[in-house]
Amino acid sequence: MRVSSREPLVPPRPHLPPVLLAGLAFWAAGALVHPFLRNVGAEGCVFLGAAAMAAGVTVGAVCVRRRVVPLAAVAALGVAAALVACAAAAWSLTAAASMAGGERLWECTLTTDARQSDFGATATARAASDGRVIAVRLNLPAEAGGLMRGERLTVRAALRAPSAAAAESFWNSGLAGSLTVRDLPAPEERRGALLAGLRRHAIGLIERYGGEDAPLVQALVCGWRGPMEESGAYEQFKRVGLAHLVAVSGAHLSIVTLFVTSGLRLVRLGRRAIAVVTALFLVGYVGFTGMPVSALRAASMAATGLLALLTDRRSSALAALGLCLIVFGAADVSALLSPSFVLSAGSTLGIVVLAPLFTSWAARARPAVAAASAPLALTAASALATQPYAAALFAQVPLLSPVANMVGAPLFTVACVTGFAAVLAACLVPAVAPLSLGAAGAAA
């Protein structure tokens, strides 16, 4: 049977590479095991890590000897690697308990923005003292609500172990305890990275010139959700299933990035030019959000989706995704339980596996319809992969979510890209800030 050249072919089913299987096994094993290691103790963690390492070496040796690596062995290696990483992380958290007690000086680097609460402000930080570095929660005075990730400050406080009620939450977040800071260092005594200062400057410009929609622009471009949460707007986005679009996660960044590439394709740019422009967008986005680990994960996984879109090599993109799961999970085991991690990986997986199929269906329509439908296929693929988890996470199923995502994702892309260009222009040429950021507010 002869196939018309005008009729698009359905893309072949993607080959699932062994690296992806290993990454998924690593993810599943780590997420299941890590919470249960809280009561094992340091000696138990050492025993588990040694046993898992021995099992992994044995499986690897058998595969080398037989010169074949069955899928079961790949999964077993992923599980063994996850157990070793979990054991190491659990041992570190257990050993950090010895630092609790009297007051000492801590060099703290914020890893999240400070958030206001009923009892002051809170943030997480990497705290260094006596040559050891641990992750802690900072309990800060109310006036510290403006502190941003990346800022560094020296405080004197005592490390306190979490209460029995909060112990599980601290453990799953990889936090060794909390530091209560009563006297906040003066602004001139705080130190911040260059990107933290740039981000603070951009947020201030948006607040000054962005109008009533400035909080949305701040969230989309700079990852600053404080004003949105205080106004209750973020809760409204969650109710209609659009929370992933205003959070620093792969679900947000993948959709926006792939819409950008679709727009660049419409102006007939070559693949290399599209890759360069999109890479610059990713670098700029990560910079404006202060380079949190969640944004780095999101950028890496969005680049994975971009690889599949530009090269039509979905197997390579899936292998890269599996590698991301292992690398980021090994670097921070608590990330395996993080909603942003799940949304980043799930969104990328859905886009790589399902988006080409959905796009081929859309391409069967008339050219005008196909041009409008193809980008929406990306949103549908991402939503299909992440919505079950989002429903469980927020304990609700927004019935409006499919329609809201179909309609909202292109608009969010316009607002995000316009906002990014406007903020960049305002930072480089302050004279155009009122005009450019006014346009960003209008787009939002």
DRENMIDREN-303556 format. One record per residue (C-alpha): x, y, z; residue in three letters. Coordinates in steps of 0.001 Angstrom, whole numbers, padded with zeros to 6 digits, always signed. Each point is the difference from the previous one (the first is absolute). Last residue first. Layout:
N
XYZALA...
END
This chain:
444
+000902+038159+032541ALA+000476+001608-003409ALA-001076+003365+001421ALA+002468-000377+002865GLY+002783-000792-002459ALA-000951+003040-002092ALA+000238+002189+003078GLY+003353-001643+000638LEU+001259+001105-003405SER-001357+003540+000156LEU+000938+000842+003609PRO+003402-001764-000318ALA+001081+001702-003256VAL+002302+002493+001755ALA+001604-002785+002058PRO+001738-001447-003103VAL+001665-003340+000872LEU-002214-000894+002954CYS-003170+001273-001681ALA+000815-001852-003237ALA+000536-003275+001869LEU-003206+000557+001950VAL-001972+000650-003197ALA+001455-003012-001847ALA-000817-002298+002928PHE-003454+001506+000436GLY-000860-000388-003669THR+001201-003609+000060VAL-001915-000780+003201CYS-003213+001836-000932ALA-000113-001503-003501VAL+000737-003448+001412THR-002651+000424+002670PHE-002478+000829-002755LEU+000956-003127-001943PRO-000391-002107+003177ALA-003317+001521+001087GLY-002429-001219-002624VAL+001060-003624-000193MET+000961-000030+003665ASN-003322+001447+001142ALA-001925-002415-002225VAL+001797-003019+001427PRO-000097+001413+003584SER-003687+000956+000192LEU-000870-003200+001816LEU+002574+000914+002642PRO+000718-003302+001764VAL+000740+000564+003685GLN+002344-001196+002708ALA+002697+002517-001056PHE+002749-002608-000324LEU-002272-002821-001157ALA-001506+002137-002767ALA+003448+001298-000953ALA+001269-003583-000255TYR-002830-001013-002332PRO+000377+003264-001973GLN+003696-000380-000811THR+000135-002336-003005ALA-003242+001104-001661LEU+000838+003644+000675ALA+003348-000228-001792SER-001447-001721-003058ALA-002945+002414-000153ALA+002290+003018+000248THR+002217-001259-002803LEU-003044-000755-002140ALA-001011+003635+000471LEU+003035+001013-002052PRO-001239-002159-002900ALA-003588+001240+000123SER+000417+003580-001161ALA+002229-000790-002978ALA-002072-003101-000739ALA-003219+002014-000180VAL+001475+002410-002545ALA+001594-002856-001959PRO-003218-002036-000155ARG-000090-002967+002319ALA+002194-003081-000235ARG+002797+001899+001741ALA-001960-000091+003269ALA+000175-003799+000088TRP+003737+000108-000730SER+000433+002529+002807THR-001759-002315+002451PHE+002377-002833-000939LEU+003075+002247+000191PRO-001194+001333+003405ALA-000484-003412+001606LEU+003422-001423+000873VAL+002220+003087+000211VAL-002695+002302+001365ILE-001308-002484+002559GLY+003488-000846+001245LEU+000910+003687+000288THR-003140+000786+001978SER+000488-002992+002261GLY+003646+000846+000717ALA-000630+003649+000815SER-003250-000686+001867LEU+001624-002711+002125VAL+002998+002188+000793PHE-002221+002992+000790SER-002065-002165+002351PRO+003135-001029+001938SER+000203-003596+001272LEU+002943-000929-002250LEU+001496+003378+000919ALA+000684-001376+003504SER+002727-002155-001559VAL+002025+003061-000981ASP+003037-000528-002240ALA-001000-003619-000674ALA-003487+001062-001085GLY+001331+002771-002225PHE+002422-002348-001758VAL-002300-003030-000201ILE-003106+001810-001218LEU+002048+002109-002415CYS+001534-003173-001496LEU-003464-001425-000588GLY-001019+003238-001721LEU+003088-000142-002221ALA-000916-003559-000982ALA-003518+001194-000809LEU+001407+002795-002164ALA+002259-002424-001858SER-002940-002341-000592SER-002126+002907-001213ARG+002331+000842-002829ARG-002051+002431-002106ASP+002984+002381+000221THR-001746+003258+000859LEU-002968-001278+002018LEU+001849-002806+001790ALA+002863+002272+000996LEU-002472+002656+001137LEU-001558-002499+002380GLY+003432-000651+001494THR+000678+003734+000166ALA-003208+000295+002026ALA+001387-002712+002291MET+003234+001889+000580SER-001796+003337+000412ALA-002464-001463+002510ALA+002759-001627+002008ARG+001944+003269+000052LEU-003196+001827+000959ALA-000646-002422+002887SER+003621+000342+001144VAL-000516+003738+000362PRO+001950+002175-002451MET-001239+003436+001146GLY-003223-000053-002036THR+001379+002629-002387PHE+003067-002121-000722GLY-001953-003181-000686VAL-002200+001932-002423TYR+002961+001588-001748GLY+001722-003332-000501VAL-003207-001567-001340LEU-000655+002903-002377PHE+003588-000112-001268LEU-000428-003744-000636ALA-003208+000754-001912THR+001748+002503-002251VAL+002922-002362-000644VAL-002181-003064-000662ALA-002288+001942-002330ILE+003016+001308-001919ALA+001384-003524-000305ARG-003323-001369-001194ARG-000399+002631-002662GLY-002392+002906+000373LEU-003116-000107-002118ARG-002016+002737+001727VAL-002524-002673+001018LEU+002828-002117+001374ARG+000867+002746+002463LEU-003567-000068+001300GLY+000147-003755+000500SER+003335+000371+001792THR-001519+002543+002383VAL-003003-002239+000623PHE+002449-002772+000850LEU+001752+002211+002496THR-003218+001137+001675VAL-001306-003542+000330ILE+003304-001364+001244SER+000455+002894+002450LEU-003345-000368+001746HIS-000171-003784+000234ALA+003738+000012+000677GLY-000535+001922+003182SER+000283+003509+001392VAL-003694+000484+000704ALA-002475+002205-001890VAL-000913-002554-002685LEU-000150-002920+002417HIS-002767+001723+001965ALA-002349-000068-002996LEU-002442-002692+001163GLY-003060+002216+000481VAL+000129-000010+003811ARG+003798+000269+000020LYS-000107+003287-001922PHE-002493+001367+002522GLN+002271-000982+002878GLU+002839+001911-001675TYR-002162+003124-000146ALA-000504+000056+003770GLY+001519+003486+000322SER+002801-001199+002289GLU+000778-002922-002290GLU+000298+002221-003072MET+002156+002538+001883PRO+002403-002760+001155GLY+000269-001840-003318ARG+003386+001306-001183TRP+001093-002466-002746GLY+001569+002906-001903CYS-001790-000054-003360VAL-003305-001731+000667LEU-000362+000842+003694ALA+001047+003646-000358GLN-002261+000397-003040VAL-002923-001389+002016LEU+000748+002326+002926PRO+000243+003030-002373ALA-003593-000407-001208ASP-001192+003144+001779GLU+002592+002136-001753GLY+003356-001269-001236GLY+001959+003230+000513TYR+001121+000033+003629ARG-000536-003652+000898GLU+001654-001097-003235ILE+003003+002240+000671LEU+000352-001339+003536GLY-000130-003612-001196ILE+002694+000745-002594ALA+002305+001605+002596HIS-000449-002939+002379ARG+000798-002408-002838ARG+003119+001904-000983LEU+001176+000014+003617GLY-000573-003740+000329ALA+001765-000563-003331LEU+003107+001791+001241LEU+000143-002146+003127ALA-001021+001466+003313GLY+001674+001080+003159ARG-001662+001368+003090ARG+001866+002392+002259GLU-001237+003107-001845GLU-003596-001134+000567PRO+000531-000204+003790ALA+000167-003506+001437PRO-003290-001395+001366LEU-000118-000367+003762ASP-002384-002733+001162ARG+001026-002787-002364VAL-001525-003364+000911THR+001963-002776-001711LEU-001837-003166-000961SER+000797-003679-000450GLY+001815-002422-002301ALA-002116+000787-003062LEU-000129-002505-002879GLY-003604+000856-000869SER-001194-003515+000808ASN+001786+000204+003342TRP-001445+003396+000919PHE-003546-001148-000820SER+000421-003209+001987GLU+001366+001822+003036ALA-002719+002662+000078ALA-002343-001615+002555ALA+002886-001396+002064ALA+001590+003429+000130SER+002926+000802-002248PRO+003530+000032+001457ALA+001269+003400+000998ARG+003221+001552-001245LEU+000978+002879+002257ALA+000419+003492-001393ALA+002557+002627-000962ARG-000490+001279-003523VAL+002192+000803-002995THR-001858+000880-003191LEU-000029-001070-003610ARG-002612+000848-002628GLU-000482-002586-002750GLY-003692-000377+000564ARG-001734+003208+000941MET-000563+001931+003217LEU-003037+002290-000159GLY-001927-001746+002784GLY+002852+000707+002410ALA-001990+002740+001762GLU-002149-002666+001678ALA+002978-001431+001864PRO+001481-003254-001313LEU-000396-003709+000652ASN+002579-001555-002312LEU-000487-003584-001118ARG+003157-002023-000334VAL+002185-001783-002538ALA+003412-001011+001293ILE+003603+000999-000698VAL+002873-001022+002260ARG+003350+001778+000385GLY-000651+001276+003501ASP-003237+001660-001115SER-001725+000232-003373ALA-003739+000473-000549ALA-001668-000666-003341ARG-003322+001761+000194ALA-003761-000399+000177THR-002290+002951+000621ALA-002485+001188+002607THR-001544+003344+000979ALA-001803+001134+003128GLY-002514-001861+002142PHE-003120+000201-002170ASP+002095-000721-003073SER+001941+002014-002550GLN+002206-001815-002462ARG+003752+000407-000440ALA+001113-000992-003485ASP+001618-003397-000253THR+003587-001327+000096THR+001228+002699+002379LEU+003733-000135+000704THR+000809-000138+003708CYS+003411+000326+001664GLU-000737-001178+003533TRP+001554+001177+003249LEU-000726-002109+003068ARG-002679-000360+002651GLU-000179-003133+002081GLY-001731-003236-000947GLY-000474-001789-003267ALA+003151-000824-001963MET-000215-003698+000895SER-003312-000213-001878ALA+001937+000571-003230ALA+001125-003648+000134ALA-003561-001191-000619THR-000430+002340-002965LEU+003307-001111-001521SER-000799-003675+000557TRP-003402+000472-001665ALA+001591+001670-003031ALA+002584-002769-000363ALA-002619-002733+000428ALA-002302+001663-002516CYS+002797+000278-002592ALA+000996-003652+000495VAL-003634-001117-000185LEU-000545+002017-003183ALA+003069-001521-001651ALA-001243-003496+000857ALA-003451+000756-001422VAL+001471+001305-003256GLY+002282-003037-000243LEU-002991-002287+000528ALA-001928+001795-002752ALA+002873-000519-002425VAL+000296-003629+001084ALA-003696-000582-000683ALA+000451+001633-003407LEU+002580-002569-000974PRO+003657+001092-000355VAL+001989-002416-002147VAL+003713-000705-000194ARG-000390-003047+002273ARG+003000+000995+002088ARG-000834+003676-000112VAL-003606-000675+001047CYS+001137-002233+002879VAL+002453+002656+001174ALA-002669+002708-000081GLY-002407-002104+002033VAL+002711-000705+002572THR+001092+003644+000169VAL-003618+001078+000576GLY-000504-002586+002727ALA+003195+001055+001755ALA-001034+003656-000180MET-003441-000802+001389ALA+001512-001990+002871ALA+002502+002741+000831ALA-002668+002713-000085GLY-002389-002022+002144LEU+002689-000803+002584PHE+001125+003640+000202VAL-003609+001177+000376CYS-000615-002567+002734GLY+003057+001206+001887GLU-001162+003640-000213ALA-003510-000693+001271GLY-002946-001769-001615VAL-002749+002281+001302ASN-000001+002584-002799ARG+000807-002610-002646LEU-003679-000553-000830PHE-000457+003344-001777PRO+002951-000736-002348HIS-001209-003421-001170VAL-003063+000727-002136LEU+001195+003197-001723ALA+003444-001498-000549GLY-001334-003238-001464ALA-002399+001769-002362ALA+002534+002567-001232TRP+002835-002482-000460PHE-002338-002379-001848ALA-001135+002874-002228LEU+003604+000968-000685GLY+001043-003585-000747ALA-002926-000367-002404LEU+000959+003294-001633LEU+003615-001156-000362VAL-001211-003260-001575PRO-001554+001896-002916PRO-003766-000082-000682LEU-000281-000021-003793HIS-002593+002503-001093PRO-003032-001233-001900ARG+000290+001099-003573PRO-001431+003369-001013PRO-003349-000112-001820VAL+000635+001070-003547LEU-001336+003279-001241PRO-002273-000029-003041GLU+001149+002436-002659ARG+002450-002429-001537SER-002907-002367-000589SER+000659-003548+001071VAL-000104-002700-002662ARG-001406-003340+001037MET
END
